[in-house]
Each structure stands twice: as structure tokens, then as C-alpha cells.
């Protein structure tokens, strides 16, 4: 009888390896004199390229991060001059984040790296298999929202 897969171990290990590998791929494609964005920083840049001027809360939601994590992340990205924060004109308690020109210049590199990463991630899998993986990962993301069965 075949052993059941160690899903928790595999998922945690895969996530760590994927983050490291993605960082290597992005760094290898970047200019030697420029710092390459981390995978999380890349997520911010992609989110802002899609909806520039997003609030910190919108970024937290888009990246599935705690708002406190986004604050430090944006602060580090401001220091690199990739983004800028400004108070929201409609609500002074809210800050909006905008792409700076140097952040915008990273987008072609990030799009190319993401295309290569996605091609490698999906290589050797059928569309049906990928749909099953996506369905399972979405299920895992929503475990805290699923009612617990009565025992």
C-alpha cells in the first residue's frame, strides 16, 4: 500500500523553495548594478501596475498579508525609491501607494521573469492537472473560512 503524501510538509517546503527560486530567477534577470525586488516586493509592484494609488489595506488584501507587514514592506520599497506613499485626499487616516518611475522601470523585467517562472512551474502538467492543483490550493487558502464539521 502506498503511503499518503505528507501534504503539510510538501506545501511548506514547496513554498520556501519557490520563494528562493523566484528570487534567484528575478535576480539573475536584473541589472548587476540594481537591487532585484523580492517576490513579495514584486507582488506590490504588480498590484500597483494594475491599480496605482492603492491603499495600504487594498495592498494587504491583494497580497494576502497582514496590514502591519505591508507597512514595513512599503517603507523598505520607499527607501529604494520604487514607490511613494501619500495621504488619501478623501481620508487623511488612509495612505495611498504610488509607483515611482524607478519602480515602473522594473515591470518589463518582472513580467519576463514571471513568464519564465510560470512556464517552468507548469511544464509537464496537463491543463486538467493544473486546474486540480489550483482548486486544492484555493481550498487550502480558505480553510479558516470553512465551517468545521460537527463531530
N, C-alpha and C positions, 0 to 999 in steps of 0.2 A: 504494500500500500504506500502511495506517495505521501510524503509529509506535506502538511498545509504550508503555504508560503507565510513567511514572517512579515506580514504587511506593515506593521508599525515600524519595525527595523528598516525594511526596504524603503518605505516612504521617507523616513528621517534621513537615512543615508543618501538616498537619491537627491533629496532637496539640498543637502550640504554639497554633494558632488556637482550638482547642476549649477549652484551659485558660484562655486570656484571655477568651473569650466567656462561659464558665461563670462566671468570677469577676465579670464585668460584670453578668450576669443575677442572681447572688446579691446583689451589692452594690446593684443597683437595687431589689431587693425588700426590702432590710433597712431597719431604722430608721436615720434620719440620725445619731443620737447613739451608735450601736453599731457596732463593727467587724464587718464581714461575714467569715465564715470563707472561707478559700481553698478551692479544690476538694479539695486533699489533706486539709485540716482537716475539711472536710465529710465526707470518707470515713471519718475517725476517728469522728466523731460518729455517722454511720450505723452503723458497726461496733459501737460501744458501745451504741447504742439497741437493737441486735439481741442483743448479748451483753455486757451491762455487767460490768465486772470482768475484762475480757480481759487476758491477759498481754501484755507488750511484744512477745514473739515471735509471739503469735497475731495481734496487730495488724499486724505486719510481713508476715506471711503473707497476711492478708486484703487488705492494700493492695498487695501485691507490691512491697514496699520493703525495702531493707537495714535490718537491726536498728539500725545506727548512725543512719540517717536518722529512724527512729521516735523514738529517744531525744530528739533535738533538737526534733522536731515536738511531742512531748508536753510538753516543757519550755516551749515557746512557748505552748501551749494552757493549761498550768497558770497561766502569768503572766496570761492573760486570764480565769482562773477558770472555764473551760469543763470542765476535767477535773481529777482528782486522782489521784496515784499513791500506792499503799500497798504495803508488803511483803506478799507472799503468806504467809498463816499456815502453809501446808504446806511452803514452801521459802523461807527468808529471802533467798536469792540472786535470787529472782524478784519482779518488781514487777507488780502488777495496776493497771489504769487504770479509773477510775470516772467516769461522767458527773456533773458538778455541776449544781445547779439552773439556773444560767445557760446551761450547755450544752444541757440538756434543753429550755429555752425556745426555743432556735434551731431545734428539729426541725420544727415546723409550717412555718416559713419555708423550710427546706431541702427539705422534701417538696414544697411548692408549686413552688419553683424547679426542682427535679428533674423534676417532671411537665411543666412548660413546656419545659424543655430537651429531654427525651425526645421530646415531641411535635414540636418543630422538627427534631430530628435524623432522625426517621423520616418526616417529611412528604414525600409524593410517591414513596415507595418501597413496593412490594408486600411482603407478608409473606415471600414466597419470596426476593425480593432481599435483605431484611434477614437472613434465615437464611444466605444465601450470604456476606454481609459478616461476620456473626458467626462463621461457620465459618472464613473466611480469617483474621480477627483472632486467633481461638483458635489456629490453625495458626502464626501468627507468634509468639504468646506462647510456644509450645512448641518453637521451632526448636532451642534448645540441648538439648532432651531427645530429639530425633530422631536416630537413628543416621545417620551420614554414609554415603552410598552409596559402594561401592568403585569406584575409577576405574582 
